Amino acid sequence: MSIYGQHDELYKVVEEYCTKTKQIDWNAANQSNVYSKINQIALEVNTQNTDNIIQAKERIKKENPQYSNEEVERQFSSLFIINLVENCPEYLMATRKLLEECPPKNLTLIMILNKTNEIIEKHSNKNYFDQIKAIDNELYPFVYDNMNTVIKDYPNGLNDPNFINDFSRFILHRSDGYFKAYMITTSINVEK
């Protein structure tokens, strides 16, 4: 049995995707060719692992006989993304290249990053959806409590047009825990 429970077929697919991802110099890649490279890897892995993918989906169906074919597809996709995000740092590096550029750091952004990491660490025993919910519940009151710092970097405070965009991009680029939770919850929500 692997870290994927009984889903050894899924492990093989994730492992191959990660192996191919490691072969790319993501530091030299720009945003437009990252899409192309990620799609090419997905196509190659899908083509070369048809049997493993079919077996993984059959196992999901066997474990969840009430699932429709669409639910099996969603479950496979969710498990694939979760395991890829959790076990392939190169995949995270590649997907971060798809984000808008990280803004320059300032005291407010460092303060928010530290609080974000603290919240993620505090809730690390919870699922990714609960971690994101904890960020929503705990980070915003923290920002309000520290408005004096925010105003030094963003004179219009929360109304500053750059504030939300800057802090969102900054924590996506600088917090691995937040980025993982964001990637997984966003991917799963898109599949629903």
N, C-alpha and C positions, 0 to 999 in steps of 0.2 A: 504494500500500500504506500502511496506517495503522500506528499503534503496536500494533495488534491483529494484526499479521501480515496474513494474507489474510482475516481475519474482519471485513471492513468492515460487514457486516450487524450483527454483534454491537456494533461501535463505534456504529452509529446508535442501537441500542436503549439502550446505556449512556449515550450522550450525551443522549438524550431524557429518560431517568430522572433524570440529573444536572440537566438544565435545569429540570425540574419540581421537583426537590428544592431548587434554589436559590431558587425563588419563595416558599418557606415561611419564615416567621420562626420558626426553631427555638428561639430564646431565649425566645419567648413561649409555646411549646408545653409542655404538661405530659405526664407519662408516658402517661396514658390516651389523649390525643388524638394522640400520636406514632404509636402503633400504627395508629390509624384513618387518619392521613395517609399513612403509609408504604404501607399496604394499598391506599388509594385511588390513589396514584401508580402502584403496581405494576399495578393493574387497568387504569388508563388507558393506560399504556405498552404493556401486553400487547395490549390491544384495538386500539390505533393502530399497532402494529408487527407484526401477524400475519405479513405477508409476509417481513419481515426476520428474524423468529424462525424461520420455516420454512426460509428460505434458509441461515441460520446452522447449523441442525441438519442440513440436507442436506449442507452443506460438511463438517461434522464426520464424518458418515457416510461421505462420499466419501473423506476423508483417513484414516478408520479403518474400513474395510469389515467388519472382524471384530466391531465393536461391535453389541451388541443395541440395540433402541430405548431400553431403560432406560439403558444405558450412554451413549448419545447424549444423553439428557435430563440425566443427571448431569454429563456433560462440559460441556454448554451452561450448566447452572446454576453449575458451578464457575468457568468462564471469565467468566460474567457477574458473579458476586460478586467475583472477583479484580480484574477491571477496574473495577468500581464502587468497591471499597475503595481501590484504588491511585490512582484518577483523580477522585474526587468527594468533596472534603472535607466538603461539606454532608451527604452520606450518613453519614459518620462522626459528624458532630455530632448528627444525628438519632438514630442508633443508640445513641450514648452517653447520650441522654436516657432510654433504656430501662433503663439500669443503676440499681442502688441508688445513692443519693447518695454523693458522694465524702466520705470521712472527713476531718476536720481534719488538717492536716499536723503532723507531729512529727519529731524528729530521725531516728528509726528509719525512718519512711516516706520521708523525703527521701533517706536513705542507700540504701535499697532501690531507689528510683526512679532515682537516679544510676547505681547498679550495673546495673540493668535496661537503661537506655539505653546504657551502655557495652557490655554484652554484645550487644545488638541491633546496635549500630554495628560491633562487631568481627566479627559474623557476617552483615553486610548483603549479602555476596555469595552467601549461601546461601539456599535456599528457606525458606518460612515454617515448615514442619514442623521443619527443622533449627534454625531460630532458637528455636522454642519448646523444643526438646530442649536447646539450649545454655543457655537460661534455667533449665530444670530441673536441669541438671548443674552449673552454675556459681553460681547464686544461693543455693541452700540451703547449700552449704559456706561461702559468704561470710557468710550470716546467722549460722551457727554460730560463725564466727571473730570476729564482732562482737556476741556475746551480751551483753557489758557494756552496749552502747548499747541493745540491745533491752530489757533488763531495766529500764532507766531509764523507758522509756515503757510497757512491758508487764511488770509485776512478776512475773508467772508465766511469763515468757519465751514459749517456743513453746506452752506449755500454756494461755496466756491465751486465753480464748474469743474475744476480739476481734482477736487478732493476725493470723491468716490472713485473716479477712474484711476487715480494714482494709487490709492490704497488697495483697490481690488487687484490691479496688475502687480503691485509690489508683493503682496502676500502670495499670489499665484507663482511668481518667480522665485521667491525667497523661502517659502515654507513648504518643505516636502510633505509634511503631514497634511496640511491644508490642501495642497495640490492633489494628493492622492484621494482625499475625501471628495473634493470637487469633481475630479475626473470620474470617479466611480458613480457618485450620485447623479451627475449630469448624464452619463452614459445610460444608466439604468432608467432614469426618467424619460429619456428620449425613446427608449424601446417600449415604454408602456403605451 
